Amino acid sequence: MKTGFSKVCINPPYGSPIVGYYEPRFVKGIQDDLYVRATAFDDGEKKAVVIAVDLCTPAQKYYDDFKKAVSEAAGIDENAIFINCSHTHTGPLVGKDFASDKKSTEAYDAFLVSCVRDAAVYAFNDLCESSIETAQGEAKNISFIRRYRMKDGSVATNPGVNNPDIDHALGTPNETVKLVKIVRENKDDIFIVNFGTHPDSVGGEYISADYMGYVCSIIENAVPNTKCMFLLAPQGDVNHVNVRPTKGESDISEIDFDGVPRSIKHAEHMGRVIAGAVLSVCSITEKIKADKISFAKSSVMLPSHQENDRLEEAKKIFELYEAGRANELPYKEMELTTAVAEASRIVKLENGPEAFKFNFSAIKVGDLVFAGIGGEPFTEIGNRICAESPFSTTILCCLTNSAGGYIPTTQAYEEGGYEARGSSLAPGGDNIMVDGMVKLLNEL
């Protein structure tokens, strides 16, 4: 097996709109660089490429444009292209904003396409003989379920640090860190790190790759002659917020506009913990068979979450928010975000569609598989897929080759919270998604 690596910087210009939240933000500077990273594979007969892009949630058009450009430039099948977005909330807006009339420029869009294309081409130009090894560790106490049952029986997302009304978390985070170590002849080794928690720990108006960027830079500095890329695992219901923080955790963060603690120091702390998990196992990896490449894709239709019986109520909430009169609504902080997201979803889906298409992608490299899901599945969905996967090592990623929002568990709709109330998908999508992804992996 031959492999190659490259990375290309994709920083946006000053004044560009920043994606995420329901608050306007514009680039004031660069805290740390954004990149597109690519690892290419070539078994002598087939080629494939795994790409990681420091973007939040681009529309399907952009995934399609990226894949078309890479396919034409590198001469590979579009189904052999695996593009995972990091979901950083301090990255550039790409396309139209979900919460305003802001949008990216044609010039930056074209720049992004060229960077993704170039990263793939450069990775194929870097090919050399390689072997592949795997291991996994744990990153403890940096990922937390963000949905809570409150003492009054209600469910809240990000209910606030040290909130005395919290009863218990609705789930358990997956603290597993997976490592694919590619040992190359006479060239830098490649570390591919896979972990899932919401990349929203920075905030502000300075561009940052969030904790994922720190993972890569810390590992590259700690392990000589190593290149690193990060692939985001399912993270729809987990983030960095410890609602019962230590004094040290409290001291490195500041409460943001929505009641969530954020800071660049916290992102760096998370990067160190994840990198530490990698460093603890990178010398005791196990070699796996990496002889042949194969790839496949499929899709499923997930039902739409329409609630036209609540349309009038939703329109009133949405109109007040759009008019800048959110202060007239009986909500604050995350409660307000949840109410606006729910109202926006109901208004948007008034006339359908009845279902949404979600794509699955998989690239098999010997006994290793990279499996990609569109959107942001809850942790439990990812756990179920990995448990039923026929592969010994499954690198499962969200936000891959496909757009889409939150994919909650069916139980989450019964419980409530921001993700379920704002999701465009109706209950039952989790089972359809697990069955569809496992079917594709078994076919490979």
C-alpha positions as CSV (number, residue, x, y, z in Angstrom):
1,M,0.0,0.0,0.0
2,K,1.3,3.4,-0.9
3,T,0.1,6.5,1.0
4,G,0.7,10.3,0.7
5,F,-0.2,13.4,2.8
6,S,-0.6,17.1,2.3
7,K,-2.2,20.1,3.8
8,V,-3.3,23.5,2.5
9,C,-4.3,26.6,4.5
10,I,-7.8,27.9,4.0
11,N,-8.0,31.0,6.2
12,P,-10.7,33.5,5.2
13,P,-10.1,37.2,4.6
14,Y,-10.7,39.9,7.3
15,G,-14.4,40.8,7.7
16,S,-15.7,37.5,6.4
17,P,-18.9,36.3,8.2
18,I,-18.2,33.5,10.7
19,V,-20.6,30.5,10.8
20,G,-22.6,29.3,13.8
21,Y,-24.9,30.6,16.5
22,Y,-27.8,33.1,16.1
23,E,-25.5,36.1,16.6
24,P,-23.6,38.0,13.8
25,R,-19.8,37.6,13.9
26,F,-17.2,38.7,11.5
27,V,-13.5,37.8,11.2
28,K,-11.3,40.1,13.2
29,G,-8.1,38.0,13.0
30,I,-6.6,34.6,13.0
31,Q,-6.1,32.8,16.3
32,D,-4.8,29.6,14.6
33,D,-4.8,28.5,11.0
34,L,-7.5,26.5,9.2
35,Y,-6.5,23.7,6.8
36,V,-7.6,21.1,4.4
37,R,-5.6,17.9,5.0
38,A,-5.5,14.9,2.8
39,T,-4.3,11.3,3.1
40,A,-4.1,9.4,-0.2
41,F,-4.1,5.6,-0.7
42,D,-3.0,3.6,-3.7
43,D,-2.9,-0.2,-3.8
44,G,-1.6,-0.3,-7.4
45,E,-5.0,-0.9,-8.9
46,K,-7.3,1.5,-7.1
47,K,-6.9,4.9,-5.4
48,A,-8.8,6.7,-2.6
49,V,-8.4,9.8,-0.6
50,V,-9.5,10.8,2.9
51,I,-9.9,14.6,3.3
52,A,-10.4,16.6,6.5
53,V,-11.6,20.2,6.1
54,D,-11.7,22.9,8.9
55,L,-15.3,24.0,8.0
56,C,-18.5,23.9,10.0
57,T,-21.4,22.7,7.9
58,P,-21.3,23.4,4.2
59,A,-24.4,22.7,2.0
60,Q,-24.5,19.6,-0.2
61,K,-23.5,21.7,-3.2
62,Y,-20.0,22.3,-1.7
63,Y,-19.4,18.6,-1.0
64,D,-20.4,17.9,-4.6
65,D,-18.1,20.7,-6.0
66,F,-15.2,19.5,-3.9
67,K,-15.6,15.9,-5.0
68,K,-16.0,16.8,-8.7
69,A,-12.8,18.9,-8.6
70,V,-10.8,16.2,-6.8
71,S,-12.1,13.5,-9.2
72,E,-11.1,15.4,-12.3
73,A,-7.7,16.6,-11.0
74,A,-6.6,13.3,-9.4
75,G,-8.3,11.0,-11.8
76,I,-10.1,8.9,-9.2
77,D,-13.7,7.7,-8.8
78,E,-15.9,10.2,-6.9
79,N,-17.0,7.4,-4.6
80,A,-13.3,7.0,-3.5
81,I,-13.3,10.5,-2.1
82,F,-14.1,10.9,1.6
83,I,-14.5,14.5,2.8
84,N,-15.0,15.1,6.6
85,C,-15.7,18.5,8.0
86,S,-14.4,19.4,11.4
87,H,-17.5,21.5,12.4
88,T,-15.5,24.3,13.9
89,H,-17.7,27.1,15.0
90,T,-15.0,29.7,14.5
91,G,-14.6,29.0,10.8
92,P,-15.8,30.9,7.8
93,L,-19.4,30.9,6.6
94,V,-19.7,28.8,3.4
95,G,-22.8,29.4,1.4
96,K,-25.9,31.0,3.1
97,D,-26.2,31.3,6.8
98,F,-29.0,29.3,8.4
99,A,-29.9,32.1,10.8
100,S,-29.5,35.3,8.7
101,D,-29.1,36.7,5.2
102,K,-25.3,36.5,5.3
103,K,-23.5,34.4,2.8
104,S,-20.0,33.7,1.5
105,T,-18.5,35.2,-1.6
106,E,-18.0,33.5,-4.9
107,A,-14.3,34.3,-4.7
108,Y,-13.9,32.5,-1.3
109,D,-16.1,29.6,-2.5
110,A,-13.8,29.1,-5.6
111,F,-10.7,29.4,-3.4
112,L,-12.0,26.6,-1.1
113,V,-12.7,24.3,-4.1
114,S,-9.2,24.9,-5.4
115,C,-7.6,24.2,-2.0
116,V,-9.5,20.9,-1.5
117,R,-8.5,19.9,-5.0
118,D,-4.9,20.8,-4.5
119,A,-4.6,19.0,-1.2
120,A,-5.8,15.8,-2.8
121,V,-3.4,16.2,-5.8
122,Y,-0.5,17.0,-3.6
123,A,-1.2,13.9,-1.4
124,F,-1.1,11.7,-4.4
125,N,2.2,13.3,-5.5
126,D,3.6,12.3,-2.0
127,L,2.9,8.5,-2.3
128,C,5.4,6.0,-0.9
129,E,5.3,2.5,0.4
130,S,3.6,2.2,3.8
131,S,2.2,-0.1,6.5
132,I,-0.8,0.7,8.6
133,E,-1.2,0.2,12.4
134,T,-4.1,1.0,14.7
135,A,-4.7,1.6,18.4
136,Q,-7.2,3.3,20.7
137,G,-7.1,5.2,24.0
138,E,-9.4,7.4,26.1
139,A,-9.7,11.1,26.5
140,K,-11.4,11.5,29.9
141,N,-13.4,14.4,31.2
142,I,-13.4,16.7,28.2
143,S,-16.7,15.5,26.5
144,F,-20.0,15.7,28.2
145,I,-23.6,15.0,27.3
146,R,-25.2,18.4,26.9
147,R,-28.8,17.3,27.4
148,Y,-30.1,17.2,31.0
149,R,-33.2,16.2,32.9
150,M,-34.0,19.0,35.2
151,K,-35.5,18.6,38.7
152,D,-38.9,19.8,37.4
153,G,-39.0,17.0,34.8
154,S,-38.2,19.2,31.8
155,V,-35.2,18.6,29.5
156,A,-32.7,21.4,28.7
157,T,-29.6,21.6,26.5
158,N,-26.7,23.5,28.0
159,P,-28.7,24.5,31.1
160,G,-25.7,26.4,32.5
161,V,-22.7,25.8,34.7
162,N,-23.5,25.0,38.3
163,N,-27.2,25.2,37.7
164,P,-28.8,23.8,40.9
165,D,-31.9,22.6,39.0
166,I,-30.0,20.0,37.0
167,D,-30.9,16.4,38.0
168,H,-28.9,14.2,35.6
169,A,-27.4,13.9,32.1
170,L,-29.4,12.0,29.5
171,G,-26.7,9.7,28.2
172,T,-23.0,8.8,28.4
173,P,-20.3,10.4,26.2
174,N,-18.0,8.1,24.1
175,E,-14.4,8.9,25.3
176,T,-12.7,6.6,22.8
177,V,-9.9,8.0,20.8
178,K,-9.0,6.0,17.7
179,L,-5.6,6.2,16.0
180,V,-4.6,5.0,12.5
181,K,-0.8,5.2,12.3
182,I,0.6,5.0,8.8
183,V,4.3,4.1,8.8
184,R,6.0,5.3,5.6
185,E,9.4,4.5,4.1
186,N,11.7,7.5,4.1
187,K,8.9,10.0,4.7
188,D,7.0,11.4,7.6
189,D,4.5,9.0,9.2
190,I,0.8,9.9,9.2
191,F,-1.4,9.9,12.3
192,I,-5.2,9.9,11.7
193,V,-7.1,10.7,14.9
194,N,-10.8,10.0,15.4
195,F,-12.8,11.4,18.3
196,G,-16.2,13.0,18.7
197,T,-17.4,16.0,20.7
198,H,-18.9,19.2,19.6
199,P,-16.2,21.7,18.4
200,D,-17.6,24.8,20.0
201,S,-15.2,25.5,22.8
202,V,-13.6,28.8,21.4
203,G,-16.2,31.4,20.5
204,G,-15.5,35.0,19.5
205,E,-14.5,36.5,16.2
206,Y,-11.0,35.1,15.7
207,I,-10.6,32.2,13.3
208,S,-9.7,29.0,15.0
209,A,-9.7,25.2,14.2
210,D,-10.8,24.7,17.8
211,Y,-9.5,21.7,19.8
212,M,-9.0,19.6,16.6
213,G,-6.3,22.0,15.4
214,Y,-4.5,21.7,18.7
215,V,-4.6,17.9,18.6
216,C,-2.8,18.0,15.2
217,S,-0.2,20.6,16.2
218,I,0.6,19.0,19.6
219,I,1.1,15.6,18.1
220,E,3.3,16.9,15.3
221,N,5.4,18.8,17.8
222,A,5.6,15.8,20.2
223,V,6.4,13.0,17.7
224,P,9.2,13.9,15.3
225,N,8.7,13.3,11.6
226,T,4.9,12.9,11.9
227,K,2.0,14.6,10.1
228,C,-1.5,14.5,11.7
229,M,-5.1,14.9,10.6
230,F,-8.3,14.7,12.7
231,L,-11.6,13.1,11.7
232,L,-14.7,14.0,13.7
233,A,-16.8,11.2,15.1
234,P,-20.5,11.4,15.9
235,Q,-21.1,14.3,18.4
236,G,-24.7,15.5,18.1
237,D,-25.4,15.4,21.8
238,V,-22.0,16.0,23.4
239,N,-19.8,19.1,23.9
240,H,-17.1,20.5,26.1
241,V,-19.2,21.9,28.9
242,N,-18.8,20.3,32.4
243,V,-21.8,21.6,34.3
244,R,-19.9,20.8,37.6
245,P,-16.5,22.2,36.7
246,T,-13.4,22.2,38.8
247,K,-11.9,25.6,39.8
248,G,-9.2,25.1,37.2
249,E,-11.8,24.5,34.4
250,S,-13.7,27.6,35.5
251,D,-10.5,29.7,35.5
252,I,-9.6,29.0,31.9
253,S,-13.0,29.9,30.4
254,E,-15.4,32.8,30.2
255,I,-19.2,32.6,30.0
256,D,-20.3,33.5,26.5
257,F,-23.5,35.2,25.3
258,D,-25.5,32.0,25.4
259,G,-24.4,31.0,28.9
260,V,-21.8,28.5,27.6
261,P,-18.2,28.7,28.9
262,R,-15.6,29.1,26.0
263,S,-12.0,30.1,25.5
264,I,-9.0,29.3,23.4
265,K,-7.3,28.0,26.5
266,H,-10.1,25.4,26.9
267,A,-9.7,24.3,23.3
268,E,-6.0,23.9,23.9
269,H,-6.7,21.9,27.1
270,M,-8.9,19.5,25.1
271,G,-6.3,19.2,22.4
272,R,-3.7,18.2,25.0
273,V,-6.0,15.6,26.6
274,I,-6.8,14.0,23.2
275,A,-3.2,14.2,22.0
276,G,-2.2,12.7,25.3
277,A,-4.5,9.7,24.7
278,V,-2.8,9.3,21.2
279,L,0.7,9.6,22.7
280,S,-0.1,7.0,25.3
281,V,-0.8,4.3,22.6
282,C,1.2,5.4,19.5
283,S,4.2,3.2,20.5
284,I,2.1,0.1,21.0
285,T,0.0,0.0,17.8
286,E,-0.9,-3.2,16.1
287,K,-0.2,-3.8,12.4
288,I,-3.2,-4.6,10.3
289,K,-3.6,-6.0,6.8
290,A,-3.7,-3.2,4.3
291,D,-3.6,-4.8,0.9
292,K,-6.6,-3.7,-1.2
293,I,-8.8,-0.7,-1.5
294,S,-12.5,-0.8,-2.1
295,F,-15.2,1.8,-1.7
296,A,-19.0,2.2,-1.9
297,K,-21.8,4.6,-1.2
298,S,-25.5,4.5,-0.5
299,S,-28.3,6.7,0.8
300,V,-31.4,6.6,2.9
301,M,-34.5,8.9,3.1
302,L,-35.2,10.2,6.6
303,P,-38.7,11.5,7.3
304,S,-39.3,15.2,7.8
305,H,-40.3,16.7,11.1
306,Q,-43.3,18.8,10.1
307,E,-45.6,20.3,12.8
308,N,-48.0,22.6,10.9
309,D,-50.5,22.4,13.8
310,R,-48.0,24.7,15.6
311,L,-47.3,27.0,12.6
312,E,-48.9,30.2,13.9
313,E,-47.1,30.0,17.2
314,A,-43.8,29.4,15.4
315,K,-44.3,32.3,13.0
316,K,-44.8,34.7,15.9
317,I,-41.6,33.6,17.6
318,F,-39.6,33.6,14.3
319,E,-40.9,37.0,13.3
320,L,-40.0,38.6,16.6
321,Y,-36.5,37.2,16.4
322,E,-36.1,38.3,12.8
323,A,-37.3,41.8,13.7
324,G,-34.6,42.1,16.4
325,R,-37.2,41.9,19.2
326,A,-36.0,38.7,20.8
327,N,-36.1,40.5,24.2
328,E,-39.9,40.3,24.0
329,L,-39.9,36.5,24.0
330,P,-40.1,34.8,27.5
331,Y,-36.7,33.0,27.0
332,K,-33.1,33.6,27.8
333,E,-29.7,32.2,26.8
334,M,-30.0,28.6,25.5
335,E,-33.8,28.6,26.1
336,L,-34.0,31.3,23.5
337,T,-31.7,29.5,21.0
338,T,-33.9,26.4,21.4
339,A,-37.2,28.2,20.9
340,V,-35.9,30.1,17.8
341,A,-34.4,26.9,16.3
342,E,-37.7,25.0,16.8
343,A,-39.8,27.9,15.4
344,S,-37.4,28.2,12.4
345,R,-37.7,24.5,11.7
346,I,-41.5,24.5,11.8
347,V,-41.7,27.6,9.5
348,K,-39.1,26.2,7.1
349,L,-40.9,22.9,6.7
350,E,-44.4,24.3,6.3
351,N,-44.5,23.0,2.7
352,G,-42.2,20.1,3.0
353,P,-40.3,18.2,1.9
354,E,-41.6,15.0,3.3
355,A,-38.2,13.4,3.6
356,F,-34.4,14.2,3.4
357,K,-31.7,12.3,1.6
358,F,-28.7,11.3,3.7
359,N,-25.6,9.8,2.1
360,F,-23.3,7.1,3.4
361,S,-19.7,6.7,2.3
362,A,-17.2,4.0,3.0
363,I,-13.6,3.4,2.0
364,K,-12.1,0.0,2.9
365,V,-8.3,-0.2,3.2
366,G,-7.6,-3.9,4.0
367,D,-9.0,-4.6,7.4
368,L,-9.6,-0.9,8.1
369,V,-12.7,1.1,7.0
370,F,-13.5,4.8,7.0
371,A,-17.2,5.1,7.4
372,G,-19.0,8.5,6.8
373,I,-22.4,9.7,7.7
374,G,-24.0,13.0,6.7
375,G,-25.3,15.3,9.5
376,E,-24.6,15.1,13.2
377,P,-25.8,11.9,14.7
378,F,-26.1,11.4,18.5
379,T,-23.4,9.4,20.2
380,E,-25.6,6.4,20.7
381,I,-26.1,6.1,16.9
382,G,-22.4,6.0,16.4
383,N,-21.9,3.4,19.1
384,R,-24.5,1.1,17.6
385,I,-22.9,1.3,14.1
386,C,-19.5,0.6,15.4
387,A,-20.8,-2.3,17.5
388,E,-22.5,-3.9,14.4
389,S,-19.7,-3.2,12.0
390,P,-18.0,-6.3,10.5
391,F,-14.6,-4.5,10.5
392,S,-12.0,-4.8,13.3
393,T,-11.3,-1.1,13.0
394,T,-14.1,1.3,12.0
395,I,-13.2,5.0,11.8
396,L,-16.8,6.4,11.9
397,C,-17.2,10.1,11.0
398,C,-20.1,12.5,10.9
399,L,-20.5,15.4,8.5
400,T,-19.0,13.4,5.7
401,N,-19.7,13.8,2.0
402,S,-23.2,15.0,2.9
403,A,-25.0,17.9,4.5
404,G,-27.6,17.6,7.2
405,G,-28.4,18.7,10.8
406,Y,-28.9,16.8,14.1
407,I,-29.9,13.2,14.0
408,P,-31.3,12.5,17.5
409,T,-32.3,9.1,18.9
410,T,-36.0,8.3,18.9
411,Q,-36.0,8.6,22.7
412,A,-34.6,12.1,22.5
413,Y,-37.8,13.4,20.8
414,E,-39.8,12.1,23.8
415,E,-37.4,13.8,26.2
416,G,-37.0,17.2,24.3
417,G,-34.1,19.6,24.2
418,Y,-32.5,21.8,21.6
419,E,-31.4,19.1,19.2
420,A,-34.7,17.2,19.0
421,R,-36.8,20.3,18.9
422,G,-34.7,22.0,16.2
423,S,-34.1,18.9,14.1
424,S,-35.7,18.8,10.6
425,L,-35.9,15.0,11.0
426,A,-38.8,13.1,12.5
427,P,-38.4,10.4,15.2
428,G,-37.3,7.0,13.8
429,G,-34.4,8.3,11.7
430,D,-31.8,6.8,14.0
431,N,-32.9,3.2,13.2
432,I,-33.0,3.9,9.5
433,M,-29.5,5.4,9.7
434,V,-28.0,2.5,11.7
435,D,-29.5,-0.1,9.4
436,G,-28.4,1.7,6.3
437,M,-24.8,2.2,7.4
438,V,-24.4,-1.3,8.7
439,K,-25.8,-2.7,5.4
440,L,-23.2,-0.7,3.4
441,L,-20.4,-2.0,5.6
442,N,-21.5,-5.6,5.2
443,E,-21.6,-5.2,1.4
444,L,-18.0,-4.0,1.5
